[in-house]
Amino acid sequence: MKIIYTDSLVVGAGLAGLRVAIASKERGLDTVVLSLIPAKRSHSAAAQGGMQASLGNTVKGMGDDEDVHFQDTVKGSDWGCDQDVARMFAHCAPKAVRELANWGVPWSRITAGDREVVVNAEKVTITEAEEAHGLINARDFGGTKKWRTCYTADGTGHSLLYAVDNKAIEMDIPVHERIEALSLIHDGKRCHGVIARCLVTGELRAYIGKSTTIATGGYGRIYEVSTNAIICEGIGQALALDTGVATLGNMEAVQFHPTAIVPVGILTTEGCRGDGGLLRDKDGHRFMPDYEPEKKELASRDVVSRRMTEHMRKGKGVDSPYGPHLWLDITLLGRKHVETNLREVKEICENFLGIDPAKDWIPVRPTQHYSMGGIRTDATGESPQLAGLFSVGEAACWDMHGFNRLGGNSLAETVVGGMIIGKYVADFCEKNTLEINTDLIEASSSKLSEEIDRLLVGEGTENVFDIKLAMQRIMMSYVGIFRNGPELEKAVSELKALLVRSKNIGLKCKKRHANPELVEALRVPRMLRVALTVACGANARTESRGAHAREDYPQRNDKEWLNRTLSTWPDENALEPQLSYEQLDVMKMELPPGYRGYGNDNAIAHPDTAVREVEIEKILTELGDDANRFEKQAAVMPFELPETLRPRNERLSDTLTVPGEKT
Amino acid sequence: MTSPRTISFNIFRYDPQDPSDKPKMVTYEITEAPGMTVFIALNMLREQQDPSLQFDFVCRAGICGSCAMVINGKPTLACRTLTANFPDGKITLMPLPGFELIGDLSVDTGKFMRELAERLQLWLQPDANDIDIHRLETPMDPAEAAKLYELERCVECGVCVSACATKQMKDSFVGAVGMMKIARFEMDSRDIRTAEDFYHVIGNQDGVFGCMTLLGCQDACPKDLPHMQQIAYLRRKMAQTIVSC
């Protein structure tokens, strides 16, 4: 078997993986990236709306800074996130945006003077400062206090991915395409690389690295209807789960996007609503203000998705052969806006619906969209159980999203997380040597070879495509937007039955190379184990937090559930994961749990919350009135960052208020 | 309501890794469903009739460019081609010409595009001094940013390469995709390369002066990129470079 050695091994060539690879290569490390597909085809390209960074250039972003971005992120997460990570992230996001400008991203820029925008269904004129002319623009997104989402029309992910991949090409970073990692090489303490299969030749290869970074994206395709690309199947999470040692975090935290088109589930960006688009029911009535009078269409995604579902349950959906849907109305933005800033949306409407969104309403409904859960890492991106195993982006539970991710924070996480974690990956590679135990490599590859042999020569009778579809339908029906005990029980027991059946998959196509049926047969049992972590975690979590909404437990229960679900799969013959919980420490939080700002405040408080609030008050009083926001923040919750990322971010407001003085 | 029709797919089949295999066309039949795309149909064929069928899809939404193939003689994206567009219900699928065949409808566009990027240096080459990520970014004309994004919408699907007669005759020709990208960097005020620098890369028969202006690229581009305009723009620039020397 071919063994390929490197320093920094990265699995996944989307934005997060490429950014880590660049960070490794910048430090002179040998770096190899594995990818199912050409890097520029990665799902990162599908992000339309933009990335959040508190540049505060536009008039609607004035006063924005890391503190406000941090607070929005923590509230958005329903206090499920790691606040250290949210701080690291908010601090570095402006740096990532500016770095990307230097790598070629043509960010949409501000034009000084008056411009007309649509806010709350009304045309409003805003006036941009002369000093802001030509600086990076931002649009409004749900769940944010300021206009913070930087964008290039509605092709932001495309622009970013192309710029970052171009940078990787410039740096001569090899991307091994059409390679699928299928197991991790590890000894229970340290990860040494992966065993991967070439999807063209069927050849198995060992990739050995000092560090192994999983950046394979989310697991949306365990659901039948998803906005995700069809490669987002959760194999990266399965790689970690199948070690029996590494943990997955918060797998039940699955986000539904409010506005995917019906029936195919292709996304129309949140930018549609951010730019002023409205949701309407079968009577043409704009219903969101009835439910969320303050935030309306721009409440956070989990809230809007649930309100839409509630409204359809009241019989207000539009009937269609594919079930009820609602309307997204962007006609009021005007043709020019639609054809420039929402151009991808226009193309999607034309090609898949045969409609013109500048004059027709778009049929939409909430659809599986984002995986907040993933490979549990610490703040440096490393698995606490397996040294040398890192994870970044949607594949990871780093965990800045907690139980609900804000629009514009996922694209930001890929490049900001990659920027930060990439430095820690490089540190790890510099501090550690390559460890090669050929017995270990042999054992890992034999196990995979046997699995493949069994599939190719076995007499199994189960059809892999049938099992996959059954799994996707179970997840859609019973582990969806609203969840309850009986349905989750049903999901768990049906998924277990499928996992048993999956041990008896039989193949019609017996080719060892280039065999799409074999590819599925290797993936589906792995996907089933991932699906079981989602269903079991959801069943056990008897509260509602962020995107995890239990009809039978509607309260957010900080008293009992202010924790992170951890899943492991120590016994490979078991039919369900082992769950354990990692407590979130209120006494270390900068922002103790509070009201998130939607509907009734029904949270059951954690006893430490009041104590911590008093403590924070005391810390701030002792600091005195002269302390600036940075000093206050550092006193309440100090956080770590690689040294080169620590400098403060300059903003237009700094130069405007204190001419000539840089912060 | 009329009953759904049966459509037939005539598909190119060949496994270049199997020495005993020969290229052939195989016909499959499928019942059409409302809103069916070639993406949906091919997946149904693979799941229900022939699990060995090879083809590529990633985003299935016209965003990633992976599923380009020749559909009834025209190179285009399969994911957003509705079967309803073909009144006689007969659809012939061939792999894109001009790329290494992986098998059946799957071709290696990734390898081609990476080599092209390396050969033409298709990345931004800014002034190295301009990289303090902690400070305010350098302003850029909003119109320029918008223009650059327009040219950057290429998804590297390879359709322009397959639709180009020059490229089919001359392997070293950079194709519309190469020229579009050069134009994008040439127009970017952040890039320090000059027209003279680009002249060395595309001011020849492999570049702007090799193009026969048949404009298959412009006609077939699924993103409606202005290839004609960009090739003309680059020709003018390159010609000016010669005159000014």
Boltz contact constraints between the chains, C-beta under 6 A:
constraints:
  - contact:
      token1: [A, 37]
      token2: [B, 58]
      max_distance: 6.0
  - contact:
      token1: [A, 38]
      token2: [B, 110]
      max_distance: 6.0
  - contact:
      token1: [A, 40]
      token2: [B, 156]
      max_distance: 6.0
  - contact:
      token1: [A, 41]
      token2: [B, 58]
      max_distance: 6.0
  - contact:
      token1: [A, 41]
      token2: [B, 64]
      max_distance: 6.0
  - contact:
      token1: [A, 41]
      token2: [B, 66]
      max_distance: 6.0
  - contact:
      token1: [A, 45]
      token2: [B, 63]
      max_distance: 6.0
  - contact:
      token1: [A, 45]
      token2: [B, 64]
      max_distance: 6.0
  - contact:
      token1: [A, 46]
      token2: [B, 59]
      max_distance: 6.0
  - contact:
      token1: [A, 46]
      token2: [B, 63]
      max_distance: 6.0
  - contact:
      token1: [A, 95]
      token2: [B, 133]
      max_distance: 6.0
  - contact:
      token1: [A, 98]
      token2: [B, 133]
      max_distance: 6.0
  - contact:
      token1: [A, 98]
      token2: [B, 137]
      max_distance: 6.0
  - contact:
      token1: [A, 99]
      token2: [B, 133]
      max_distance: 6.0
  - contact:
      token1: [A, 101]
      token2: [B, 137]
      max_distance: 6.0
  - contact:
      token1: [A, 102]
      token2: [B, 126]
      max_distance: 6.0
  - contact:
      token1: [A, 102]
      token2: [B, 131]
      max_distance: 6.0
  - contact:
      token1: [A, 104]
      token2: [B, 124]
      max_distance: 6.0
  - contact:
      token1: [A, 106]
      token2: [B, 145]
      max_distance: 6.0
  - contact:
      token1: [A, 106]
      token2: [B, 148]
      max_distance: 6.0
  - contact:
      token1: [A, 106]
      token2: [B, 149]
      max_distance: 6.0
  - contact:
      token1: [A, 108]
      token2: [B, 145]
      max_distance: 6.0
  - contact:
      token1: [A, 109]
      token2: [B, 140]
      max_distance: 6.0
  - contact:
      token1: [A, 109]
      token2: [B, 142]
      max_distance: 6.0
  - contact:
      token1: [A, 109]
      token2: [B, 145]
      max_distance: 6.0
  - contact:
      token1: [A, 111]
      token2: [B, 142]
      max_distance: 6.0
  - contact:
      token1: [A, 134]
      token2: [B, 139]
      max_distance: 6.0
  - contact:
      token1: [A, 134]
      token2: [B, 140]
      max_distance: 6.0
  - contact:
      token1: [A, 135]
      token2: [B, 139]
      max_distance: 6.0
  - contact:
      token1: [A, 136]
      token2: [B, 137]
      max_distance: 6.0
  - contact:
      token1: [A, 152]
      token2: [B, 149]
      max_distance: 6.0
  - contact:
      token1: [A, 153]
      token2: [B, 149]
      max_distance: 6.0
  - contact:
      token1: [A, 166]
      token2: [B, 123]
      max_distance: 6.0
  - contact:
      token1: [A, 169]
      token2: [B, 117]
      max_distance: 6.0
  - contact:
      token1: [A, 170]
      token2: [B, 123]
      max_distance: 6.0
  - contact:
      token1: [A, 177]
      token2: [B, 110]
      max_distance: 6.0
  - contact:
      token1: [A, 200]
      token2: [B, 102]
      max_distance: 6.0
  - contact:
      token1: [A, 229]
      token2: [B, 58]
      max_distance: 6.0
  - contact:
      token1: [A, 229]
      token2: [B, 59]
      max_distance: 6.0
  - contact:
      token1: [A, 230]
      token2: [B, 57]
      max_distance: 6.0
  - contact:
      token1: [A, 231]
      token2: [B, 58]
      max_distance: 6.0
  - contact:
      token1: [A, 266]
      token2: [B, 61]
      max_distance: 6.0
  - contact:
      token1: [A, 351]
      token2: [B, 62]
      max_distance: 6.0
  - contact:
      token1: [A, 351]
      token2: [B, 80]
      max_distance: 6.0
  - contact:
      token1: [A, 465]
      token2: [B, 47]
      max_distance: 6.0
  - contact:
      token1: [A, 508]
      token2: [B, 51]
      max_distance: 6.0
  - contact:
      token1: [A, 509]
      token2: [B, 51]
      max_distance: 6.0
  - contact:
      token1: [A, 509]
      token2: [B, 52]
      max_distance: 6.0
  - contact:
      token1: [A, 513]
      token2: [B, 17]
      max_distance: 6.0
  - contact:
      token1: [A, 514]
      token2: [B, 103]
      max_distance: 6.0
  - contact:
      token1: [A, 517]
      token2: [B, 51]
      max_distance: 6.0
  - contact:
      token1: [A, 647]
      token2: [B, 134]
      max_distance: 6.0
  - contact:
      token1: [A, 650]
      token2: [B, 135]
      max_distance: 6.0
  - contact:
      token1: [A, 650]
      token2: [B, 136]
      max_distance: 6.0
